[in-house]
Amino acid sequence: MRAAYHESQGGLEVLRVGELPDPEPGPGDALIQVKATSMDRVDVYWREGSHGMKLRWPQHVGGRDISGVVKAVGSQVRTVAVGDRVVASGERTHATLALAPADLTFPLPDGISFEAGGATPTAGRSAHQALIEKAQIQSGETVLVMAAGSGVGSFGIQIARAMGCRVIATAGTAEKRAQAIEMGAELAIDHYTDDIVDAVREATSGRGVEVVLDHVGTPVFAAAVRSLAPEGRFVTCGVTAGHIGELHLGQLFVKGITLMGVGRPDNQRIAATMRGLLAMIAQGQVTPEIAAVFHLEEIAEAHRLMESSEFFGKIVLAP
């Protein structure tokens, strides 16, 4: 197979594209001809060696999201077959072939492109799990979505709107704020220069929001918690900008706030989340937002764009 990989950690110069051995499916695996996959922030961390990431393979191949066509299946697989168009969660997906557990491999909804499918599993599942399963958002509630330009943020806005919620978003550029409004947010706040708490309180007549969806971490944590209404729920599915935050426990108990994380669900729970998310996509309630599409040979450009944060939605690779 052809793959984007790196054998050491460092800058963009460590990235390579070349031939690696084809993966072999285990008894419960599907081998998928990758038509599209996507970048996650963690791919940059693996390449840099930051955030405690240490290489696990001699040639580290990034990626977790897969959209493509099943090429082979393991001996115990009955749920998918050779030739099926699928979307899946696997590993080492920045390649022309990738493996995924069959129980995390799902039919690609009709009318959905491979690129849209490849943009979906990690970010979309995180947002769906956080809002639907953990925070249990209800129609009429107001949801504050941090970093609307991210994959999680772009899915979060749409999922909240589909559930009948009012959405307030944050984003760091005027262009991203405009895109968040176009996507369905009622208000978009500059999380670099605006006072998030003041803006939220003004927009909610002083009450605050019922739910905050965050994956940024330290820089926005205090403002996120202070933006919550009584009995509000804060849910995190990432800490891309830092993992340490201060918490006023008095406010926690006085306001009855709930703090939660998405956790590390097992395959059964992931599958249930994915089925719910794919149903929303199939019904047109949610559309994966694609910021840019790169060929595998352009892996350095994809990493450079991810590092810059100058994009809205998901960065897709089309091998």
C-alpha positions in Angstrom: 0.0 0.0 0.0 1.0 3.6 -0.3 1.0 5.6 2.9 2.0 8.8 4.5 4.3 8.1 7.5 7.2 9.3 9.6 10.0 7.3 11.3 11.0 10.0 13.7 9.4 13.0 15.4 9.9 16.6 14.6 8.9 19.2 12.0 7.3 18.8 8.6 10.5 17.5 7.2 10.1 14.1 8.9 7.0 13.3 6.8 7.3 10.7 4.0 5.1 9.1 1.4 5.9 5.7 0.1 5.2 2.0 0.0 4.6 0.0 3.1 3.4 -3.6 3.5 -0.3 -4.2 3.1 -2.2 -4.8 6.4 -3.7 -8.2 6.9 -7.2 -8.4 8.5 -7.6 -10.3 11.7 -10.7 -12.5 12.2 -12.9 -9.6 13.2 -11.5 -6.9 10.8 -12.4 -5.3 7.6 -9.7 -4.4 5.1 -10.8 -1.2 3.4 -9.6 0.5 0.2 -9.4 4.1 1.6 -11.1 6.6 -0.6 -11.0 9.4 2.0 -9.7 9.9 5.5 -9.0 13.0 7.6 -6.6 14.8 9.8 -7.0 15.2 13.6 -5.0 17.5 15.9 -3.5 14.4 17.4 -1.8 13.6 14.1 0.3 16.8 14.6 1.1 15.7 18.2 2.3 12.3 17.0 4.5 13.9 14.4 5.9 16.6 16.8 6.3 14.3 19.7 4.3 16.7 21.8 1.6 16.0 24.5 3.5 12.9 25.6 3.2 11.1 22.2 5.7 8.4 21.6 5.9 6.4 18.3 4.5 2.9 18.4 5.6 1.7 15.0 8.8 1.9 13.0 6.8 3.8 10.4 4.0 5.8 12.1 1.0 6.2 9.9 -1.6 8.7 11.2 -5.3 8.9 10.9 -8.4 7.2 12.4 -11.2 7.9 10.0 -12.0 5.8 7.0 -14.4 6.0 4.1 -14.0 3.6 1.3 -14.8 0.2 -0.2 -14.3 -3.1 1.6 -11.6 -5.2 0.0 -11.4 -8.2 2.3 -12.9 -9.3 5.6 -11.7 -11.6 8.4 -13.0 -15.1 9.0 -15.5 -14.1 11.7 -17.0 -11.1 9.9 -20.6 -11.3 8.8 -21.8 -7.7 9.0 -19.9 -6.3 6.0 -18.9 -7.8 2.7 -16.3 -7.2 0.0 -17.5 -4.3 -2.2 -19.5 -2.5 0.4 -19.2 1.3 0.6 -18.4 2.0 4.2 -17.4 4.5 6.8 -15.3 3.2 9.7 -13.1 4.0 12.7 -9.7 2.4 12.5 -6.1 3.3 12.7 -3.1 4.1 10.4 -5.6 5.4 7.9 -3.4 7.9 6.0 -2.9 5.2 3.4 -4.5 3.5 0.5 -5.5 0.5 2.7 -6.5 0.4 6.3 -8.0 -1.9 8.8 -11.1 -1.3 11.0 -12.9 -3.6 13.4 -16.0 -4.9 11.6 -18.2 -3.7 14.5 -17.0 -0.2 13.9 -17.6 -0.3 10.1 -20.9 1.0 8.8 -22.7 1.5 5.5 -21.9 4.9 4.0 -25.3 6.6 3.7 -26.7 6.9 0.1 -25.8 10.2 -1.5 -23.0 10.9 0.9 -19.5 11.4 -0.7 -16.5 9.5 0.3 -14.9 12.8 1.3 -17.9 13.6 3.7 -17.7 10.1 5.1 -14.0 10.4 5.7 -14.5 13.6 7.6 -17.1 12.1 10.0 -16.1 9.4 12.5 -13.8 11.0 15.1 -15.1 14.6 15.3 -18.7 13.8 14.5 -18.9 10.9 17.1 -17.2 13.1 19.7 -19.7 15.9 19.3 -22.7 13.5 19.1 -21.6 11.6 22.2 -20.9 14.8 24.1 -24.2 16.5 23.3 -26.7 13.7 22.9 -25.5 11.0 25.3 -23.6 12.9 28.0 -25.2 16.4 28.2 -28.6 15.1 26.9 -29.4 18.3 25.3 -33.1 19.2 25.0 -35.1 21.3 22.5 -35.2 24.9 23.7 -31.9 24.9 25.6 -29.0 27.1 24.7 -25.7 25.4 23.9 -22.3 27.2 23.9 -19.9 25.6 21.3 -16.3 26.4 21.8 -14.0 26.7 18.8 -16.7 26.5 16.1 -14.1 26.2 13.3 -12.9 22.8 14.5 -14.3 19.5 13.3 -16.0 18.9 16.7 -17.3 22.5 16.7 -18.8 22.3 13.2 -20.5 19.1 14.0 -21.6 20.4 17.4 -23.4 23.4 16.0 -25.3 21.3 13.6 -26.2 18.5 16.1 -27.4 21.1 18.6 -29.5 22.9 16.0 -31.0 19.6 14.8 -32.1 18.9 18.4 -33.9 22.2 18.5 -31.3 24.1 20.6 -30.2 27.7 20.3 -26.5 27.9 19.7 -23.8 30.4 20.7 -20.4 29.7 19.3 -16.9 31.0 19.7 -14.2 31.4 17.0 -11.0 33.3 16.6 -11.5 35.0 13.3 -14.2 37.1 11.7 -14.4 34.6 8.8 -15.0 31.7 11.1 -17.5 33.6 13.1 -19.4 34.3 9.9 -19.3 30.6 8.9 -20.6 29.7 12.4 -23.5 32.0 12.0 -24.2 30.6 8.5 -24.1 27.1 9.9 -26.8 27.9 12.5 -25.2 29.7 15.5 -27.3 32.7 16.6 -24.2 34.5 18.0 -20.5 34.0 17.5 -18.0 35.4 20.0 -14.3 36.1 19.5 -12.7 33.9 22.0 -9.4 35.8 21.8 -10.6 39.4 22.4 -14.2 39.3 23.6 -15.3 38.6 27.2 -17.1 35.3 26.7 -19.0 35.4 30.0 -20.3 38.9 29.4 -21.4 38.1 25.8 -23.2 34.9 26.9 -25.0 36.7 29.8 -26.1 39.5 27.5 -27.3 37.0 24.9 -29.3 35.0 27.5 -30.7 37.9 29.6 -28.2 37.1 32.4 -29.2 33.4 32.8 -26.3 31.7 31.0 -26.3 28.6 28.8 -27.6 25.2 29.7 -24.7 23.3 28.1 -21.1 24.0 27.1 -19.4 21.8 24.5 -15.6 22.2 24.8 -12.5 20.5 23.5 -10.1 23.5 23.9 -9.3 23.2 27.6 -7.3 25.5 29.8 -7.7 28.9 27.9 -11.5 28.8 28.0 -12.3 26.6 31.0 -13.0 29.3 33.5 -15.2 31.3 31.1 -17.0 28.1 30.1 -18.0 27.2 33.7 -18.9 30.8 34.5 -21.1 30.9 31.4 -23.3 28.1 32.7 -26.8 28.7 33.9 -28.0 27.1 37.2 -28.0 23.3 36.7 -25.9 23.7 33.6 -23.8 21.0 32.1 -20.2 21.3 30.9 -18.9 18.4 28.7 -15.4 18.1 27.3 -14.2 15.8 24.5 -10.6 17.2 24.3 -7.9 19.4 25.7 -6.1 20.7 22.6 -4.9 23.9 24.2 -4.2 22.7 27.8 -5.5 20.3 30.4 -5.2 22.2 33.7 -8.0 24.5 34.9 -9.1 26.2 38.1 -12.5 25.5 39.5 -14.5 27.5 42.1 -16.1 24.7 44.0 -18.5 27.1 45.7 -20.0 28.0 42.4 -20.1 24.3 41.5 -22.4 23.4 44.4 -24.3 26.6 44.6 -25.3 26.6 40.9 -25.7 22.8 40.8 -23.3 22.5 37.8 -22.4 19.2 36.2 -19.0 18.6 34.7 -18.4 15.6 32.5 -16.1 14.1 29.9 -17.0 11.8 27.0 -14.7 9.1 28.4 -13.3 6.1 26.5 -16.4 4.1 25.3 -16.2 0.5 24.3 -16.9 -0.6 20.7 -20.6 -1.3 21.4 -21.2 2.3 22.6 -19.1 3.8 19.8 -21.2 1.8 17.3 -24.5 3.1 18.8 -23.2 6.7 18.6 -22.1 6.2 15.0 -25.5 4.8 14.0 -27.2 7.8 15.5 -24.8 10.3 13.9 -25.0 8.6 10.4 -28.8 8.6 10.7 -28.7 12.4 11.2 -26.4 12.7 8.2 -28.6 10.5 6.0 -31.6 12.7 6.9 -29.8 15.9 6.0 -29.8 17.2 9.5 -26.0 17.3 9.7 -23.5 17.8 6.9 -19.8 17.2 7.4 -18.0 20.5 6.9 -14.9 20.0 4.7 -12.3 22.7 4.9 -9.9 21.3 2.3 -9.0 18.1 0.5 -5.4 17.0 -0.1 -3.8 14.1 -1.9 -1.7 11.7 0.1 1.5 13.2 -1.4 0.4 16.6 0.0 0.6 15.3 3.6 3.0 18.1 4.6 0.5 20.7 3.4 -2.3 19.1 5.4 -0.1 19.1 8.5 0.8 22.8 7.9 -2.9 23.8 7.6 -3.8 21.9 10.7 -1.0 23.6 12.6 -2.2 27.0 11.4 -5.8 26.6 12.6 -6.8 28.7 9.6 -9.6 26.4 8.5 -13.2 25.7 9.3 -14.3 22.0 9.5 -12.3 18.9 8.7 -9.1 18.5 6.7 -9.6 15.5 4.4 -7.0 13.3 2.7 -8.0 11.5 -0.5 -5.4 8.8 -1.2 
